[in-house]
Structure formats: structure tokens, C-alpha cells
Amino acid sequence: MARLKLWNGVFQSCLQCKGIDAQCYSYCRLIAANAPLAVRQAKKAIHEGLQMDVRTALRYEVECYNRLTDTEDRVEGTLAWNEKRKPVFKGR
């Protein structure tokens, strides 16, 4: 219950900040620029992981990552990083 009250307090203070919309859109653009499969798996790991104990959640996070190791987007991300260019993700 204390965590919820703390979270609600943080959320309420954020709502009172000026420019919160711009900041939210900035975060959304930053997330959307990543590989769609990776974003989907990260969201899944966060959502499901919050329902688990820490040890199980960490294992689940690794499991979600391991599903991405054979994707074209992971290869593209690695190549783009090595070539110092922006990746072009295809969602595969």
C-alpha cells in the first residue's frame, strides 16, 4: 500500500509539471525508434514481471530476450552499431 501511495504521489507531482506532454512524446519517440519486436518483448517482460517475485521476473526477462536472438532486427541492430549508423528495423 505504501508503494502505491508513493507512486500516486510521484504521478500527481508529474501532472503538475509544465511541459509534461512534450516530455511524454519525447519518451514515446525514443521508444518507438527501437526494434518493434524488442519493444514488444520489453513491454511483455515488464508487464508480466511485475506480477512475479524478483528471481522469477529476472528469469522471465532473460527468456524474453532469448526469443529475440535469432531475429533479423537483432542482427541489423548489431551491424548498425558496429558500422556507426542508424539501424533500419523491419520487425522480423
C-alpha positions as CSV (number, residue, x, y, z in Angstrom):
1,M,0.0,0.0,0.0
2,A,2.9,2.3,0.8
3,R,4.3,1.7,-2.7
4,L,1.0,2.7,-4.3
5,K,0.8,5.9,-2.3
6,L,4.4,6.8,-3.2
7,W,3.7,6.0,-6.9
8,N,0.5,8.1,-6.8
9,G,2.4,11.0,-5.2
10,V,5.1,10.9,-7.9
11,F,2.4,10.6,-10.6
12,Q,0.5,13.6,-9.2
13,S,3.6,15.7,-9.0
14,C,4.5,14.9,-12.6
15,L,1.0,16.0,-13.7
16,Q,1.6,19.4,-12.2
17,C,4.8,19.9,-14.2
18,K,4.8,22.2,-17.1
19,G,5.8,20.6,-20.4
20,I,4.8,17.1,-19.3
21,D,3.1,16.4,-22.7
22,A,6.3,17.2,-24.6
23,Q,8.3,15.0,-22.3
24,C,5.9,12.1,-22.7
25,Y,6.0,12.5,-26.5
26,S,9.8,12.6,-26.4
27,Y,9.9,9.3,-24.5
28,C,7.4,7.8,-26.9
29,R,9.5,8.8,-29.9
30,L,12.6,7.4,-28.2
31,I,10.9,4.0,-27.5
32,A,9.3,3.9,-31.0
33,A,12.7,4.3,-32.7
34,N,13.7,0.9,-31.4
35,A,13.1,-2.5,-32.9
36,P,9.4,-3.3,-32.7
37,L,10.0,-6.9,-31.6
38,A,12.3,-5.8,-28.8
39,V,9.9,-3.1,-27.6
40,R,7.1,-5.7,-27.6
41,Q,9.2,-8.2,-25.6
42,A,10.3,-5.5,-23.2
43,K,6.7,-4.4,-22.6
44,K,5.8,-8.1,-22.0
45,A,8.7,-8.6,-19.6
46,I,7.7,-5.5,-17.6
47,H,4.0,-6.2,-17.5
48,E,4.4,-9.9,-16.6
49,G,7.4,-9.4,-14.4
50,L,5.6,-7.0,-12.1
51,Q,3.3,-10.0,-11.2
52,M,6.2,-12.2,-10.2
53,D,8.8,-12.4,-7.5
54,V,12.2,-10.8,-8.4
55,R,14.0,-14.0,-9.2
56,T,11.3,-15.4,-11.4
57,A,10.9,-12.0,-13.1
58,L,14.6,-11.8,-13.9
59,R,14.5,-15.3,-15.5
60,Y,11.4,-14.3,-17.5
61,E,13.3,-11.2,-18.7
62,V,16.1,-13.4,-20.0
63,E,13.6,-15.7,-21.6
64,C,12.0,-12.8,-23.4
65,Y,15.4,-11.6,-24.6
66,N,16.4,-15.0,-25.8
67,R,13.4,-15.1,-28.1
68,L,15.0,-12.1,-30.0
69,T,18.5,-13.6,-30.6
70,D,17.6,-15.1,-34.0
71,T,15.7,-12.1,-35.4
72,E,16.8,-10.0,-38.3
73,D,16.3,-6.9,-36.3
74,R,18.9,-8.0,-33.7
75,V,21.4,-8.7,-36.5
76,E,20.6,-5.3,-38.0
77,G,21.0,-3.5,-34.7
78,T,24.4,-5.1,-34.1
79,L,25.6,-4.3,-37.6
80,A,24.4,-0.7,-37.4
81,W,26.1,-0.3,-34.1
82,N,29.4,-1.7,-35.5
83,E,29.1,0.5,-38.6
84,K,28.1,3.6,-36.5
85,R,24.8,4.2,-38.4
86,K,21.2,4.2,-37.5
87,P,19.5,0.8,-37.8
88,V,16.6,0.1,-40.1
89,F,14.3,-2.2,-38.3
90,K,11.8,-4.4,-40.2
91,G,10.0,-6.1,-37.4
92,R,11.4,-9.5,-38.3
